[in-house]
Amino acid sequence: MECQELHRSELAEKYFNGQLDPATRDDFEVHILECPQCLQDVEAVLALREQLADRAPQIRADSQMEGSQFPGHLISAALSLLRKLR
C-alpha cells in the first residue's frame, strides 16, 4: 500500500467505520505501523473524531438555535486537525 492510496481512498475513515475488507484492513494496518507520516495522519483523524464526539451535544444545541452560524466547535476541531497534519 502506498501513502497516496491511503489518502486518495480515505482509507482511515473507512477503517474507523469498519468498511474495509479483511485484506485491505490488514494492508492498512501494516502500512500505518511502518509509515510515521501516515500514522500521524491517522492519529489526527482519530483525534478529530474524538473531539467532535466530545462536543456533539454542544454542536447539536448550537445547530438547533434559530439563525445559528456555522458552529465554532467544528471550526476549532478542523483547525486542530490541520495543525496536527503540518
N, C-alpha and C positions, 0 to 999 in steps of 0.2 A: 504494500500500500504506500502511496506517495502522499506527501503533505497536501498537494493541490487537490487530490481526490477527496481527502478528508474535509477540506473547506468547501469545495465546489458542491459536494453532495450533501452537505450539512449532516455529516455522519454523527457528530457529537449529539445533536438534538435527537436524531433517530435512535442513537444508543440509549440516551436517558429515557426515551419514551418506549423502549423495548420493541422497536420497529426493525431491528436488523436480524437477518437470518443468522444462524449459528456460525457459519464460516466467515461472514463479514464481521460479525461481532468479535470473533477470535482475532482476525487480522487487525481490526481497530485497536483492540486491547494491546496486542503486541506492538503496534506502531507507537501508541502514545507512551508506552513504557520505554521505548528506545529513542524517542524524539523529544528532547526537552522543550522545544518551542511548541509543538502540538500539545504536549501535556499541559503546558502553561495556558494555552488557549482553551483547552477543555476545562481546566480548573476555573478559568474566568467565566465560562458559560455556566458551570455549576454554581459559582458564587452569585451570578446574576439571578439564576433561578431561585436560589435560597433567599436572596434579598427581596425579590418580588413576592415570594410566598410569605415571608415575614410581614410584608407591607400590604398584603392582599386586602385585609379589612379596611384599611385607610384608603387604599386605591378605590375600592368599591364605593365607599362613602363619598369620596371626592367626585367620582364619576356620576353619582346619582344626584348631586347638587344641581339645582336648576342653573343653567348658564355657566356651568363649570368649564374651566380651561383644561388643557392637557395636564393631567396630574403631575405635579412636581416630583412625586416619588418615582415615576417612570423615568423622568429626565435624570434624576440622581443615580438611579440604578444603571442607566445606559452610560452615563459619564464614568461611573465607577468601572464598568466593563472596558470602556475604551482606554482608561488609564492602565489597566492590567494588561491589555494587549500590546502596549507600546514597549 
